């Protein structure tokens, strides 16, 4: 088998390292012009420019097989709306699937996105994301490709593109080198099963509203205790589902 010659190494040197491939995102959508959108700005956009992740958009309509470039049809069994055709989606996936990473379909009936799932996705080498439109995608192509259905919340959007951008913002910020100070990720909401504590900055007296004395004390242990107590209080008041889970995990660890 022949190939390109291996470059000679300098005497005493080690072989040149091949740079790792960046985290790759491939979006299948009817509206490729919607990307990168917000993902092209701030730290996520800088990371894209710097090559810490790569983005490819695929126009699903380019895989339609008729002169009208049809990508949808009426649902069997009747009902309102249109359904995206399985043959068109299959053709797009067949042509574009890189053979690695997770295959996701943004859907309101999917597994709800959590910080734990975000961490899972950030550990993947690549994500292939199908953005649905209309009433959704034919179930047969979802089953055939074993697409993971993911929801960003209990509400309905006009399409999966906005949901994909929300998900990717959460995922990409966890990639190495995207956030400057990784310590800032440690105290965020959901990281310890609790919502984040209140935050304050200068001025200490704003319109007669004072920063809590403990935060001005310089006593790190007391500050940490206050912040933890605030996180527990806010979580208990606002997210009883998270609080119950937190209490159960705490009891399991102590038991």
C-alpha positions as CSV (number, residue, x, y, z in Angstrom):
1,X,0.0,0.0,0.0
2,X,1.5,3.3,-1.0
3,X,1.0,6.7,0.6
4,X,2.6,10.0,1.3
5,X,6.1,9.8,2.7
6,X,6.5,10.4,6.5
7,X,8.4,13.7,7.1
8,X,11.8,13.1,8.6
9,X,12.2,14.1,12.2
10,X,15.1,16.2,13.6
11,X,17.7,14.2,15.4
12,X,16.7,13.7,19.0
13,X,13.2,15.1,18.5
14,X,9.9,13.4,19.0
15,X,7.4,12.8,16.2
16,X,5.2,15.7,15.4
17,X,1.8,15.5,17.1
18,X,-1.3,15.5,15.0
19,X,-3.7,18.2,16.3
20,X,-6.9,16.8,17.6
21,X,-10.0,17.4,15.5
22,X,-12.2,20.1,16.9
23,X,-15.6,19.4,18.4
24,X,-17.8,19.1,15.3
25,X,-21.4,20.2,14.9
26,X,-23.5,19.3,11.8
27,X,-26.9,20.8,11.6
28,X,-29.6,19.5,9.2
29,X,-32.2,22.2,8.7
30,X,-34.5,23.8,6.2
31,X,-33.1,27.2,7.2
32,X,-29.3,27.0,7.1
33,X,-29.1,30.8,7.1
34,X,-30.2,30.8,10.7
35,X,-26.7,29.6,11.7
36,X,-24.4,30.4,13.4
37,X,-26.8,33.1,14.5
38,X,-26.2,33.8,18.2
39,X,-23.5,31.1,18.2
40,X,-21.3,33.4,16.1
41,X,-21.0,36.0,18.9
42,X,-19.3,36.4,22.3
43,X,-17.2,33.5,23.7
44,X,-19.0,30.8,21.6
45,X,-18.3,32.8,18.4
46,X,-14.7,33.4,19.4
47,X,-14.3,29.7,20.0
48,X,-15.7,29.0,16.5
49,X,-13.3,31.5,15.0
50,X,-10.4,30.0,16.9
51,X,-11.2,26.5,15.7
52,X,-12.2,25.1,19.1
53,X,-15.3,23.8,17.5
54,X,-16.6,23.6,13.9
55,X,-20.0,24.1,12.4
56,X,-21.5,22.7,9.2
57,X,-25.1,23.4,8.1
58,X,-26.9,21.1,5.7
59,X,-30.0,22.2,3.7
60,X,-32.4,19.4,3.9
61,X,-34.3,20.7,0.9
62,X,-31.3,20.0,-1.3
63,X,-32.1,16.2,-0.8
64,X,-35.7,16.5,-2.1
65,X,-36.3,14.3,-5.2
66,X,-39.1,16.1,-7.1
67,X,-39.1,19.3,-9.1
68,X,-40.9,21.2,-6.3
69,X,-38.2,20.2,-3.8
70,X,-40.9,18.8,-1.5
71,X,-39.8,17.9,2.0
72,X,-43.2,17.4,3.7
73,X,-46.6,15.8,3.1
74,X,-49.9,15.3,4.8
75,X,-50.1,12.9,7.8
76,X,-51.5,9.4,7.3
77,X,-54.7,9.1,9.4
78,X,-55.6,12.7,8.9
79,X,-55.0,15.7,11.1
80,X,-53.8,19.3,10.8
81,X,-50.4,20.3,9.5
82,X,-47.6,18.6,7.5
83,X,-45.0,16.0,8.3
84,X,-41.4,15.9,7.1
85,X,-40.8,13.0,4.7
86,X,-38.7,10.1,5.8
87,X,-37.1,9.6,2.4
88,X,-35.7,13.1,2.3
89,X,-34.4,13.1,5.9
90,X,-32.8,9.6,5.2
91,X,-31.1,10.9,2.1
92,X,-29.7,13.9,4.1
93,X,-28.5,11.7,7.0
94,X,-27.0,9.1,4.6
95,X,-25.0,11.8,2.8
96,X,-23.9,13.8,5.8
97,X,-23.6,11.4,8.8
98,X,-19.9,11.4,9.8
99,X,-20.0,8.0,11.5
100,X,-19.2,9.3,15.0
101,X,-20.9,11.2,17.9
102,X,-24.5,11.5,18.9
103,X,-27.5,11.9,16.5
104,X,-30.1,14.2,18.0
105,X,-33.5,15.4,16.9
106,X,-35.0,18.5,18.7
107,X,-38.5,17.6,19.7
108,X,-40.9,18.8,22.4
109,X,-41.6,15.2,23.3
110,X,-37.9,14.4,23.8
111,X,-35.8,13.9,26.9
112,X,-35.6,17.3,28.7
113,X,-32.1,18.8,28.4
114,X,-30.3,19.0,31.8
115,X,-26.8,20.1,32.8
116,X,-25.9,16.5,33.2
117,X,-26.9,15.8,29.6
118,X,-25.0,18.9,28.5
119,X,-21.9,17.5,30.0
120,X,-22.5,14.2,28.2
121,X,-22.8,15.9,24.9
122,X,-19.7,18.1,25.5
123,X,-17.7,14.9,25.9
124,X,-18.7,13.7,22.4
125,X,-16.4,14.2,19.4
126,X,-19.3,15.4,17.2
127,X,-23.0,16.1,17.2
128,X,-25.4,15.6,14.3
129,X,-28.6,17.6,14.9
130,X,-31.8,17.3,13.0
131,X,-34.1,20.4,13.3
132,X,-37.7,19.6,12.6
133,X,-40.4,21.8,11.2
134,X,-44.1,21.6,10.7
135,X,-45.8,19.0,12.8
136,X,-42.6,17.0,13.1
137,X,-40.7,14.1,11.4
138,X,-42.0,10.8,10.2
139,X,-41.4,8.3,13.0
140,X,-39.9,5.7,10.7
141,X,-36.8,7.7,10.0
142,X,-36.4,8.5,13.7
143,X,-36.5,4.8,14.5
144,X,-34.3,3.8,11.5
145,X,-31.5,6.2,12.5
146,X,-32.0,5.7,16.3
147,X,-32.3,9.5,16.7
148,X,-32.2,10.8,20.3
149,X,-35.1,13.1,20.8
150,X,-34.2,16.1,23.0
151,X,-36.4,18.9,24.3
152,X,-35.2,22.2,25.7
153,X,-38.3,22.7,27.8
154,X,-42.1,22.2,28.1
155,X,-43.1,24.6,25.4
156,X,-43.5,24.7,21.6
157,X,-41.3,26.5,19.1
158,X,-41.8,27.0,15.4
159,X,-38.8,24.8,14.6
160,X,-35.8,23.0,16.1
161,X,-33.3,25.7,15.0
162,X,-33.7,27.9,18.0
163,X,-33.7,24.9,20.4
164,X,-30.5,23.7,18.8
165,X,-28.9,27.0,19.4
166,X,-29.9,27.0,23.0
167,X,-28.5,23.5,23.4
168,X,-25.3,24.2,21.6
169,X,-24.6,27.3,23.7
170,X,-24.8,25.2,26.8
171,X,-22.6,22.5,25.4
172,X,-19.9,24.5,23.7
173,X,-19.2,26.7,26.7
174,X,-18.0,23.5,28.5
175,X,-15.4,22.7,25.8
176,X,-11.8,23.2,26.9
177,X,-10.5,26.7,26.4
178,X,-13.9,28.3,25.7
179,X,-14.5,29.8,29.1
180,X,-11.4,31.6,30.4
181,X,-11.8,30.8,34.1
182,X,-13.1,27.3,34.5
183,X,-13.7,28.0,38.2
184,X,-16.6,30.1,37.2
185,X,-18.4,26.9,36.0
186,X,-18.2,25.3,39.5
187,X,-20.8,27.4,41.4
188,X,-23.4,27.7,38.6
189,X,-27.0,26.6,39.0
190,X,-27.4,22.8,38.8
191,X,-23.7,22.0,39.3
192,X,-24.3,20.8,42.8
193,X,-28.0,20.0,42.4
194,X,-29.0,23.5,43.6
195,X,-29.8,26.8,42.0
196,X,-27.2,29.5,42.3
197,X,-27.0,31.9,45.2
198,X,-27.6,35.7,44.8
199,X,-24.8,37.8,43.3
200,X,-23.6,41.3,44.2
201,X,-21.0,43.8,43.0
202,X,-20.1,47.5,43.5
203,X,-21.5,49.8,44.7
204,X,-22.0,48.3,48.1
205,X,-24.8,50.8,48.7
206,X,-27.1,51.2,45.7
207,X,-30.3,53.3,46.2
208,X,-30.3,52.4,49.9
209,X,-30.0,48.7,49.2
210,X,-27.0,47.3,50.9
211,X,-24.9,44.2,50.0
212,X,-25.2,41.6,52.8
213,X,-22.6,42.2,55.5
214,X,-21.3,38.7,55.3
215,X,-20.0,39.3,51.7
216,X,-18.0,42.3,53.0
217,X,-16.5,40.5,55.9
218,X,-13.6,38.8,54.1
219,X,-14.4,35.6,56.0
220,X,-14.3,33.0,53.3
221,X,-15.8,30.2,55.4
222,X,-18.8,32.4,56.4
223,X,-19.3,33.5,52.9
224,X,-19.3,29.9,51.6
225,X,-21.8,29.0,54.3
226,X,-24.1,31.9,53.5
227,X,-24.0,31.2,49.8
228,X,-24.8,27.5,50.3
229,X,-27.7,28.4,52.6
230,X,-29.0,30.8,50.0
231,X,-28.8,28.2,47.3
232,X,-30.7,25.7,49.4
233,X,-33.4,28.3,50.2
234,X,-33.9,29.4,46.6
235,X,-34.0,25.9,45.3
236,X,-36.5,24.8,48.0
237,X,-38.8,27.8,47.2
238,X,-38.5,27.8,43.4
239,X,-37.8,24.3,42.3
240,X,-39.2,21.7,44.7
241,X,-38.4,19.0,42.2
242,X,-34.7,19.8,42.3
243,X,-34.9,20.2,46.1
244,X,-36.5,16.7,46.6
245,X,-33.8,15.2,44.4
246,X,-31.0,17.1,46.3
247,X,-32.3,15.9,49.7
248,X,-32.6,12.3,48.5
249,X,-29.0,12.3,47.2
250,X,-27.8,13.9,50.4
251,X,-29.5,11.3,52.5
252,X,-28.1,8.5,50.3
253,X,-24.6,9.9,50.7
254,X,-25.0,10.2,54.5
255,X,-26.6,6.8,54.8
